[in-house]
Amino acid sequence: MWQASEERGKKVKKVYVVCATGIATSTMLRVKIEKFLSQHGIEASIQQYRVTELTPSRVDADVIVATTGMPDEFAAVVPVVNGLPLITGVGEKEALEEILRILKATE
């Protein structure tokens, strides 16, 4: 899959979805983000994490979408988008568009 994207001149984007437990909430977000990005022609690798699994030095993503508070030092390494609107539905469109804008800026 990655090779095919490179042949078309597109880089596979990396998205980290982060929540407190890394299970149910992040799975819901992953599905919404995958669908949205696919509709906009963006190929992405979306990985789910618990906030306790990450350190800024281990981040290799274009954007983090978090439903929990992220330590401030992550924002110095990668853009962090509030994922709560993707759960509540309030501000969901704006959050998805912010993710899209960030990923397009990395092309």
BELNORFEN-V196948 format. One record per residue. N is the residue number from 0. PSI is psi in whole degrees, 0 to 359 (none if undefined). Layout:
# BELNORFEN-V196948
n=[N;N]
psi=[PSI;PSI]
This chain:
# BELNORFEN-V196948
n=[0;1;2;3;4;5;6;7;8;9;10;11;12;13;14;15;16;17;18;19;20;21;22;23;24;25;26;27;28;29;30;31;32;33;34;35;36;37;38;39;40;41;42;43;44;45;46;47;48;49;50;51;52;53;54;55;56;57;58;59;60;61;62;63;64;65;66;67;68;69;70;71;72;73;74;75;76;77;78;79;80;81;82;83;84;85;86;87;88;89;90;91;92;93;94;95;96;97;98;99;100;101;102;103;104;105;106]
psi=[314;317;318;321;318;323;328;359;13;140;135;124;151;123;129;129;122;130;183;320;342;21;265;307;315;330;317;315;317;314;315;316;317;312;313;312;322;319;338;14;22;122;127;146;117;121;141;139;156;147;328;348;347;148;152;325;343;355;126;60;160;335;148;132;116;137;1;164;133;137;145;329;342;324;338;342;323;147;139;124;136;119;354;322;335;344;313;335;343;111;14;313;316;320;316;320;326;318;313;315;316;315;322;328;341;2;none]
